[in-house]
Amino acid sequence: MPEFILNIIFLLITPFLFIGLINKTKAFWAGRKGASVFQPFYDFVKLLKKGEVISTTTSFIFNTAPSLTFATVIFAGLLVPIINQKSILSFEGSFILFAYILALGKFFSLIAAMDTGSSFEGMGASREACFSTLVEPAFFIILGSIIALSGNYSFQSLSLILQKASGLGYMIIALSVLALFIMMLIEGCRIPVDDPNTHLELTMIHEVMVLDNSGTDLAMILYGSSMKMIIFASLIANLIIPAGIGLFYSALLFIGILVLLSIIIGTIESDFARLRMTHVFEFIFIMSSISLIILSLTMISIYKN
């Protein structure tokens, strides 16, 4: 029971601190003091207090999509183990529901962007849909490989793989962490795939899709995006944290991994610029290539055993 309560607390609170630490890291490398790590929370509250400006060309789809998208992210977070390898909802095949519940939220965000009638938002929706078609197969290949090695058909297989890992198993874990990290950058719309601070519509992907959103809707969209990063960070943490180490040490290691990931992302965003659109797909194909290598190593491991 304590794990479930901590899971909810971590799922709701850590997204603000995670983005705050990324911004703090970027400020450090720029030689600035930077805003407080709680600034994303202050911005969230400020947006909740603001009114909404809604275009007359939009329909009920635009009005309901932010709430539906945020609800899908929350539900996906309930399926992922966070503290002590325990998730609030756990059953065989939960990773399939996880992938498609996030895809459902992505669908609502795409049609909401197109509902505005803006050519810029339609352009961003097209790019986002294209990226999703590359991310989803890689996710299933990685999870399928880990499940094949661990023999467990839920997200618990992420922590079990470390117990059953041989020489090839450790390589599979390392490559899975790298692929999920790239996936987190893509789904979180971070550099080098997208720049959350850009204002150039022709180069924007996710940010251009929310140009017409304001107030509470924009708050939910930004909160959901940062929560999605925490969810993928949790998948990475479950691959690294050993099973059965206790609630306290599991929570401590989870926090440490989140801090490390936020510093790495902040450093990447300080040292690298957003890739040209023609090169973004090459970066995403790195993740796809890694997933195929993981599948090959899994087949070799199964054949040897």
SULNOR-V121155 format. One line per field, one symbol per residue. burial: b if it has 9 or more other C-alpha atoms within 8 Angstrom, else e. A space follows every 10 residues. Layout:
burial=???
//
This chain:
burial=eebbebbbbb beebbbbbbb bbbbbbbbbe eeeeeebbbb eeebbebbeb ebeeeeebee bbeebbbbbb bbbbbbbbbb bbbbbbbbeb eeebbeebbe bbebbbebbb bbbbbbbbeb bbbbbebbbe beebbbbbbe bbbebbbbbb ebbbbbbbbb bbebbeebbb ebbebbbbbb bbbbbbbbbb bbbbbbeeee eeebbbbbbb ebbbbbbbbb bebbbbbbbb bbbbbbbbbb bbbeeebeeb bebbeebbbe bbbebbbbbb eeebbeeeeb bebbbebbeb bbebbebbee beeee
//
